Structures are given as C-alpha cells and as structure tokens.
Amino acid sequence: MEQRIREYLQVSDDNEEETPRVEGFAGTGKSFYEIFSLRGIRVNRVDPGFISCSFKVPLRLTDREGNLANGAIANLVDEVGGAVVQSLMNVSVDMSIAFLSKAKLGEELEITSRLLGEIGSYKGTIVVVRNKITGEIIAEGRHSLFGRQAITAASADC
C-alpha cells in the first residue's frame, strides 16, 4: 500500500521549475495536470488511514502576489485526500476548504491527510496544509469520496 501511494504522489524527481512537455507523458499513467501540480511533493510517512507529505511552494503554482494559489491548495487537498483512500476508482463528492493563511514562494509545507471514516464505498478525509517551519495552518480541507471497492477473488466467485 505504501509503495502505491508513493508512486501516485511522487510524480517526478526532475527539476521542480522545469515545465514538463506533453510528449513526455506517454505511458506514465499521469496527466499533464497531475505532473504540473504535484511535481516536487515528497511522501514522508504512510500509515493505514494517514499520509504525511512535504512540498516546497514552486513559482509555477503562485499567484500575482507570490502566494500559493488557492486553486493549487484545492488541488493538493483533492490529490492528497484522495491518496489516503485505497479504492479502485474514486470520485470526489464534496470538498470544503478553509483558507486560513498564505504560503509564500519557496516556503516548505507539510500536508497531512487522515481518513475520518467510511461507510461502504463512501469515505471522508481531512487534509491540513501547514507551514513546516512555523506550524501555521495555511488551509484545512474536508474531502469526501465515493469509490468502487477492489474486487477480491472471494467476491468474484459469487
């Protein structure tokens, strides 16, 4: 499980500021969007129902004032919140994000995602984005997902 999560989130070890070219994605299973937005994220710890990552705010994801763009924060909540849920296919049902502070270009962030609970194929997660040095919370998001369960050999015999 840990290896699958690391592979999902760690898109590339390439230079973080170099914009990827579309022709380089053939066969990777990742879209331009995923590679553009997640490049540079590092998975620090994976436990059942918990993920901790670090991410340095890159220039490509900042707004005009040099802050991490709200859309980039929303994407991190979506991707890291979805990564903690292990299902065959996940669809975001609802996402609620409180933007509490700003993250500046070059700041190191800690992103944690925790599974809050699940009922059947419906799961809820909470994602906290904080400044790694100061501990200040940048954003907190709640993310609910619906996903098909992986088919096991026992259930396939029915």
Number of C-alpha atoms within 10 A of each C-alpha: 10 14 8 11 18 19 11 17 20 17 19 16 10 11 10 18 12 10 13 17 10 10 7 9 13 9 6 9 8 13 11 14 10 15 20 20 18 22 23 22 24 20 22 13 13 18 11 12 15 20 23 19 20 20 21 21 23 20 15 17 18 18 15 7 9 17 19 24 19 17 12 17 21 18 16 21 28 21 19 29 29 26 22 26 26 18 17 10 13 19 12 16 13 12 17 13 17 13 15 12 14 17 24 20 18 14 15 18 25 22 28 24 28 22 21 14 13 14 8 10 12 17 22 23 26 23 27 23 27 23 22 16 10 9 11 15 20 20 22 22 22 21 25 25 22 21 18 14 13 11 10 8 8 7 8 7 6 5
